Amino acid sequence: MDFYGHIIDGVEVPSIDGATMDDIDPYTREPWALIACGGKADAERAIAAARKAFDSGPWPHMGYEKRQAILHRLADLMDEHADELAMADTRDMGKPITQAHHDVARSSLNIRFFADHARMTPGEALPMDSGHHAYTRFDPVGVIVAISPWNFPLMLGTWKIAPALAWGNTVVWKPAEDTPVSATLLARLAIEAGMPPGVLNVVHGYGPDSAGSALTESPDVDRITFTGESGTGKIISAVASRHLTPVSLELGGKGANIVFEDADLDNAVNWAVQAIFRNAGQVCLAGSRLYLQRGIYEEFLRRYKIAAEAMVKGDPKDPATEFPLALASEEHFDKVSSYLDSVGPDGGRILTGGLGEGWSVLPTIVVDVPPAARVCREEIFGPVVAVQVFDTEAEVLAAANNTRYGLNAMVFTENLSRAHRMSSRLRAGTVWVNCFFIRDLRAPFGGFGDSGVGREGGNFSREFCTEPKAVVMQIDEDPNA
Ligand code: NAD
């Protein structure tokens, strides 16, 4: 088995105490790589390297153009190594290889986008009446800790580290313990691209009482950007508040997908399949609550069931596979299957789906289910959708907003006024109308309520990754005054 170490101060290293962890391929259910397992000492070593690179290294002051060039070189190398990067995420979490390739392309785009955005974004000049003028600077904050989840390992990691680096910060990234390999591969490429030592550090390990918590407890960290479960976000927020360290939290979701009678049904069915079965539903944005207006209920379900059953299911490594016969880990499989067990006792019935082979759950549609059921309220993070019927716009709006989450919602309708009305009234960070998953990296991304704190993307990432500073200058001293 190949070994993947931490990357600290530009060097790949084992843990200080030599600890390792097996990296399990959830499809074969066998270890396929050996990973350095970091603890507090490794986390502190990585923070010290990032601190030194920020306080006395060239990165924060080399200028946007030079950083842009290095980041573009990194993105080019990622594209050249796309097969290796994609296979790492596929083996680590069972993501279908075609989707992993899509993630790699989006990951190199993340790097390019933020490199360009940082260079192109103007500041503000504020002419004043008094013979002075003021202008804003966006200076890097220092050391940014990025902690990412396992469902889009490379894509969400780069979404965090790219703006941090582009704005001149140094970074310590802890990927999820279940999906560590692509982070080490990326950091190796960053060295090859010419990124100075200590600018991008990767520490592997677990969350609580391990590398993760050590990173969040450090007084030497200037920002923490976290994506993961809402419960973990609350813990990190509390820990970070001890040092008043600002946090950005991208957390869980329970997306409402609303289909009105006037919708283009083929389009709505297609997106409803993608919304909950892509990546086996292990997507924060998953459309896990599907609301169908009464007039199309039967016909929609008929088409939806056929489409779910027709997905090509199999080995995640097979390019033909649309739906993987593996959830990300045994622990996660146990969690998702417990929701299937709840369907009978809580009410509802499984129209299609259920347990698959190994650690897999098939595309599962639950119908006739009361809104109070766990499958309607809790984030399952698997390929399980709860379907409910509605009559009026007001009724479905109230139902959709009746959640502690608020990450995203989808509306399918051909009625323009209704589309705008719903978009303004849905309590969700992103509303998609007649589509899903489409992103503009300049747009705010984040959630209401338990779905998070803050927004990322474009200028929203700039706000987080920089200290906006006001400079006031005297430009005209009146000699007659
Ligand atoms: P998780 O919270 O268990 O773990 C996420 C990361 O946090 C991992 O790297 C983990 O090691 C680390 N961690 C765990 N406890 C920690 C602690 N006490 N201190 C520091 N670090 C700690 O989440 P997960 O199971 O990896 O990911 C699934 C969750 O992520 C789902 O809830 C999903 O909705 C959410 N998610 C949200 C978004 C978004 O953009 N809003 C995107 C993807 C996933």
Boltz pocket constraint, residues with backbone or C-beta under 6 A from the ligand:
constraints:
  - pocket:
      binder: B
      contacts: [[A, 147], [A, 148], [A, 149], [A, 150], [A, 151], [A, 152], [A, 156], [A, 174], [A, 175], [A, 176], [A, 177], [A, 205], [A, 206], [A, 207], [A, 208], [A, 209], [A, 211], [A, 212], [A, 213], [A, 216], [A, 227], [A, 228], [A, 229], [A, 230], [A, 232], [A, 233], [A, 235], [A, 236], [A, 250], [A, 251], [A, 252], [A, 253], [A, 283], [A, 284], [A, 285], [A, 379], [A, 381], [A, 407], [A, 447], [A, 451], [A, 452]]
      max_distance: 6.0
